[in-house]
Amino acid sequence: MSAAAAEPPWDGPPESLLETADSLTEQHPGYRVEIIGGVITVAPPPDGDHASILTDLVIPFALAGLHGPESKVLQNIGLWLPTGPDDFVIPDLAVVDADYKDHVTKYKCYDPVIFRLVLEVTSSNYQQDLRNKVAAYADAQIPVYVIVDRKHKRLHVLTDPSSGDYQNHRIHAPGERVVLPDSIGAEVKLDVSALLMLGKSTDSH
């Protein structure tokens, strides 16, 4: 039996976090790769309910006029974080200023200054949305962070970012209708029951 050829030692510089992120993205198509606090996270593709909830969420934002000449409603847009030299996240949904294309930073991400709201729909990595991303978005001074928490069947609305946390954290249960802060540019109402009904069979996600 012949022996496999040995790879020559690699004497080049170590791979950067962004290069590693690129490699992981290529190796795992459809997975979401992010860097928070210098730590790379890789989340598997979300399920169909996750995608359906996002579609249902786009509708009230669009009907409120937020996808127009002054702002845009976008899914999976990169947000460059101030928490580390290579930190970035990809929120499920965001309301951004209409001139967002003028604020590209690195790695096809955008400056936090153009984000009016970020929103996450929890999946199997729900603790990331409920913990690490709270601090990351607060450090980035994102005014409003909304979490559709399928694991615990509730909706979180976080506002007033300061010192790595949000000073105002409201939790809403099914049966409530939530009016989001008008600082995002328009009045948006969300029906908690309607949003969470799609995820009722995905308790582990």
C-alpha positions in Angstrom: 0.0 0.0 0.0 1.5 3.3 -1.0 1.7 6.2 1.4 0.0 9.4 0.8 2.2 12.3 -0.1 3.0 14.5 2.9 1.9 18.1 2.6 4.8 20.6 2.9 4.7 22.7 6.0 3.0 26.1 5.6 5.3 28.9 6.5 3.0 31.8 5.6 1.1 34.1 8.0 -1.8 32.6 9.9 -5.2 32.9 8.4 -7.2 35.9 9.5 -10.7 35.6 11.0 -12.2 37.0 7.8 -10.3 34.5 5.7 -11.5 31.7 8.0 -15.1 33.0 7.6 -14.7 33.0 3.9 -13.5 29.4 4.0 -16.3 28.3 6.2 -18.9 30.0 4.0 -17.5 28.2 0.9 -17.4 24.8 2.8 -21.0 25.2 4.2 -23.3 26.8 1.6 -26.4 28.2 3.1 -24.9 28.4 6.6 -24.6 31.8 8.3 -21.1 32.7 9.4 -20.6 35.7 11.8 -17.9 37.0 14.0 -18.8 38.5 17.4 -16.2 39.5 19.9 -13.5 37.8 17.9 -15.3 34.5 17.9 -16.6 32.8 14.7 -20.1 31.3 14.9 -21.6 29.1 12.2 -25.4 28.6 12.2 -27.1 26.0 10.0 -29.7 27.0 7.5 -33.0 28.0 9.2 -36.2 26.0 8.7 -39.2 27.0 6.6 -41.2 28.5 9.5 -38.3 30.9 10.0 -38.4 32.0 6.4 -42.2 32.3 6.5 -42.1 34.5 9.7 -39.7 36.8 8.0 -42.0 37.2 4.9 -44.9 38.0 7.2 -42.7 40.6 9.0 -41.7 42.3 5.8 -45.4 43.1 5.0 -46.2 45.5 7.9 -42.9 47.3 7.5 -43.5 47.8 3.8 -47.2 48.8 4.3 -45.9 51.5 6.8 -43.9 53.0 3.9 -40.5 52.0 5.3 -39.4 50.4 2.0 -39.4 53.6 0.1 -37.4 56.7 -0.8 -36.1 57.4 2.8 -35.5 53.9 4.1 -35.3 50.3 3.0 -36.4 47.0 4.6 -33.7 44.4 3.9 -33.0 40.8 4.8 -29.5 39.3 5.5 -27.5 42.6 5.1 -24.1 42.6 6.8 -23.6 44.9 9.8 -20.0 45.8 10.7 -19.5 45.8 14.5 -17.3 48.1 16.6 -16.6 45.2 19.0 -13.5 43.9 17.3 -11.3 44.4 14.2 -13.1 41.6 12.2 -16.5 41.6 13.9 -19.7 41.5 11.8 -23.2 40.1 12.0 -26.0 39.4 9.5 -29.4 40.2 11.0 -32.4 38.4 9.6 -34.2 41.7 8.9 -33.2 45.4 9.1 -34.6 48.8 8.5 -31.9 51.0 7.1 -31.5 54.5 5.6 -32.1 54.6 1.9 -28.5 55.7 1.2 -27.1 52.6 2.7 -25.0 51.9 -0.4 -22.9 55.0 0.5 -21.9 53.4 3.8 -20.2 50.2 2.9 -17.3 49.4 5.3 -15.5 46.1 5.0 -16.4 42.5 4.0 -19.5 43.8 2.1 -20.9 45.0 5.4 -22.4 48.4 6.3 -21.8 51.0 8.9 -24.0 50.7 12.0 -25.0 54.3 11.6 -27.5 53.6 8.8 -29.4 50.9 10.8 -32.7 52.1 12.4 -33.8 48.6 13.5 -32.5 45.0 13.5 -34.6 41.9 13.9 -33.8 38.3 14.6 -36.1 35.3 14.4 -34.6 32.6 16.7 -33.5 29.2 15.4 -31.4 26.5 16.9 -28.8 29.1 18.0 -31.4 31.1 19.9 -29.0 31.9 22.8 -26.9 33.8 20.4 -29.8 36.1 19.5 -30.8 36.5 23.2 -27.4 37.1 24.7 -24.4 37.8 22.5 -26.2 39.8 19.9 -27.9 41.9 22.5 -24.5 43.2 23.6 -23.2 43.4 20.1 -26.1 45.5 18.8 -26.0 47.7 21.8 -22.3 48.4 21.4 -23.1 49.3 17.8 -25.7 51.7 19.0 -28.5 50.1 17.0 -31.6 52.0 18.3 -34.1 49.2 18.2 -33.5 45.4 18.4 -36.5 43.1 18.0 -36.3 39.3 18.7 -39.0 36.9 17.6 -38.3 34.2 20.3 -39.8 31.0 19.0 -38.2 29.0 21.8 -40.0 30.8 24.6 -43.0 32.0 22.6 -42.6 35.8 23.1 -41.5 38.9 21.3 -38.7 41.1 22.7 -38.3 44.8 21.9 -35.1 46.4 23.1 -34.4 50.1 22.9 -32.0 52.8 24.4 -28.6 51.1 23.8 -25.9 52.1 26.3 -22.7 50.5 27.6 -23.1 47.2 25.9 -26.8 46.7 26.9 -30.2 48.0 26.2 -31.7 50.1 29.0 -35.3 49.3 27.9 -36.2 45.7 27.4 -39.9 44.8 26.9 -41.2 41.3 26.6 -44.5 40.7 24.9 -46.7 37.5 25.0 -49.1 36.0 22.5 -52.3 38.0 22.4 -50.5 41.4 22.5 -50.2 43.8 19.6 -47.0 45.7 19.8 -46.3 49.2 18.3 -42.7 49.6 17.5 -40.9 52.9 18.4 -41.6 55.6 15.8 -37.9 56.4 15.7 -37.7 53.8 12.9 -39.6 56.2 10.7 -43.2 55.0 10.8 -45.7 53.3 13.0 -45.4 49.5 12.7 -47.8 47.2 14.6 -46.9 43.5 15.2 -49.4 40.8 16.2 -47.4 38.5 18.6 -49.8 35.6 18.2 -49.7 35.7 14.4 -45.9 35.8 14.3 -45.4 32.9 16.8 -48.2 30.7 15.4 -46.0 29.6 12.5 -43.3 28.4 15.0 -45.6 26.6 17.4 -44.3 23.2 16.3 -40.6 24.2 16.5 -40.1 24.4 20.3 -36.5 23.2 20.0 -35.5 25.9 17.5 
